[in-house]
């Protein structure tokens, strides 16, 4: 086992899953309020991980053990440990949370007496279900293999600078989040109980929205606006084209 250099005596990896609902931001633009959702993987990563580390540390340090964060393949680790199962969309699902959760892992020198390592498993619910494949805008989920075509996934295409590919720009109706894509999660029967758990995020004024759409450098925004944007870790460089597409989608829908 490759351990963190800060804890070479590590004996155990602890994987933590935390419920993380969708967070909805709102943007004022041309007299209209536009909602924009952020998927779990992009929201308040640092603060949530700090909370998990604090709880784990308070428990293990009391018993005389150390804890350090582990930088590992979290989805694979969660599935191989039995904490989660893969969906056909290659997203990990945790019982009681669905795919709307955040994973984080830690090394500790606390020994683990039970070995739970296992082969990767998919959810039984996926065996006779093809909803995510049928509803994938870019066709990245196919029937001929379990591994998705990540190079075509809208989630990865919306994280390109300075803009996502032109053929994605021509399809504003595909966009459903301020960053990433949740279309396969929206139609997943396993995720259905968690779709209503939406947390209200910051609201942005018309002036702030204009600055964001114009790709104003983050450091040139007001301290108040920068503080609002801190909730979405690392999203700002990709925000302008995605927000523009979301506004266009909602504007066209209102005209129909």
N, C-alpha and C positions, 0 to 999 in steps of 0.2 A: 504494500500500500504506500503510495506516495503521500507523504505528510507535509503539512505546512512547516516551513523552516523555523517558524516561531514556536512550534510545538513538536519537535522530533520524536518525543516519547509518546505521541498520540497512539491510542489503541482502538478507538471507536469513532465512527462517523455518525452524527445525529442529524437526521433529516426532519425538517419542520415544515408543515403546511399551514398557512394562515388564510382564513377566508378573506377574499378581496373582491368586493362587488364592483360593478361598473361605476365610474365617476362621471357625472355629467356637468360640463362647463357650459356657460352661455355667453354669446357674443352679440353685441349690438352692432347692426350694420344697416345703414340707410333706413333707419326708423323701424327695423324689424329685429326681434330677438331670435337668434339661431342657436339651438342646442347642439352640443358636440360631445360625444362620449369618448372616454379614454378606457381602453381595456385594462384588466388587472395588472398585466406585466409592466405597464408603463407608469403606474401611479404610486407616488409616495414610497418608492422602494427603500430609500435610506431609513426613513423613520420607522417603517414597519419592521425592517430587519433589525434595527436597533432595539426595538421592543422585544422581539423574539430572543435576541441575544441576552438582553437584560434578565428575562425570566429564566432562561437556561443557566446563565451564570449564577444567579442568586441561589438556584437549587444545587448545582454541582460544586460551586466554590465553598458552600457551607459544609459539604462533605469532604473538602480538601482537594478537589480536582480543578483542572484548568480547562478553559474553552477558548478556541480561536476559530474564526470563520474559515470555511473551506471553499475554495473556488473550483467547483467541479461541474460536470454535466448534470444539472439538477433533475431534469425530467427522467433521464436514464436512471439516475440514482434512486429517485422516488419509486419508479416502477420495479427496478430490480430488488429493492428492499421490501416490496409488498405494500408500501404506503399508497401507491397510485396504480392506475391501469391506463394503458394507451387507448385513445379513441382512434377511429379510422382517419381522423384528421391530423394524427400524430401529436395531438395535445394530450397532456396528462390530466387524468380525472381522479379526484380524491373523494371517497365516500363522504357524504354530508356537505360537500362544497362544490361538487362538479368540477368544471374547469376554471371556475372563478375563484382562484386561489393563488397565493404566492408561495414559492418554494425557496428555502434557504437551508444550507448545511453547515455543520460545525465539526471540527476535530475536538476530541477530548481525550485525556489520559485515563478517563474512567473506563474500566474494562466492561465488555459486554459478554454476558454468559451465554446468550442464545445467538445462533447464526440464522439469519432470515434471508440471506441472499438467494435469489431465485431467477429463473428465466423471465425475460420480458413477456408480459401478457397484455392482451387487448381485452376490452370490456366485452362481456357476453352480449350486451345490448347492441353491439356493432355487427353481430353475426348476420342478422337478417335486415339490416338497416343501411340505406344508401342515401339518406337525406343530405348529409354534408357533401357527398360527391355530386349529387344532382344540383345543389345550390351553390357550388363554388364558381364564382364569376370567371375566374381565369383557367378553370380546368386543371388545377394543380393536384386535385385528388382524383386518382384514376382507379379503375377496377382491376387493372392488370398487376398492380403491386400495392403493398401496404404502405411503403414509404412514399410520402407525397413529393411532388416536383417543386421543391422549395424555391427554385429559381423563378417560378411562375406565380408564387403565392403573393396575393395583393399585400399581405402584411410586410413582406420584404421589399416589394416594389415601392411602397410608400415611404421607405426609409432611405431614399437615395438623394444625394445632393448634386446639383442645386435643385432639380425637379425630378419627379418620377417620369418614366418613359412616356413619349408623346401619345402612344396608343392607349395608355391608361388615362391620360388627360382628356381623351376624347370620350371617356365613359364615366361621367360624373355620377351616374346612377349606381355604379359599383361601390362607391364610398359609403361607409357606415360608421366610421369612427374618425376621431381627430388624428389618429395614428394607428397603423396596423389594420386588421380586419377581424370582424367577429361574426361574419355571415354563417360560417359552419357551426358556431356556438349557438346562434339564435335559433337554428332549426333543430338542434340536437335534443331529443327527448330527455336525455339525462340532465341537461342543463335547464330544462324548462322551469323547475322550482326556484331557480336562482336569478332569473331574468328580471324579476320585479324589484330586486334589491339594488336600487340605484341610489348612490350617494351624491348629494349636491356639492359641486365644486365651485370655484371662484367664478364671478361674472366679470366680463370685460366691457368697458364703455366703447362707444363709437370711435373715440380717439384712439384708444388702445388697440381695438380691432384693426383700424387703418394702419397703424404702425406695424402690427404683426403681418398683415397682408403685404405690406411694402418691404418686408424682410429687413426691418430695422435691426441692426446688431443688438444683441441682448444687453450688452453693457451700456448702450445708449438709451435704453428704456428707463422710465422712472423707477426708483427703488420699490414703490408700491406694486408696479406691474411685474418687476422681476420677482418679487416675493410670491405673487400669484402663480407665476410660471414655474416656481420651484417644485410645485406639487407633481409635475410631470417630468420625471428624471430624463434628461437628455433628449426630450422631444422637440424643443424649440427650433433647431436647425431644419426640421422637416415640416414645421407647422404651417407655414404660409400656403404651399400648394394643396395640402390636405384640407385646410380650413376653406380655401377658395372653392375646392371641389364640393365640399359639404354644403356651403352656402348656395352654390349653383344648383345642386341636386334639390335642395328644399325650395328654392325659388321656382324651379321648373315644375315641381310637384304642386305648388300653390296655384300655378297658372292653368293646371289641367282641370 
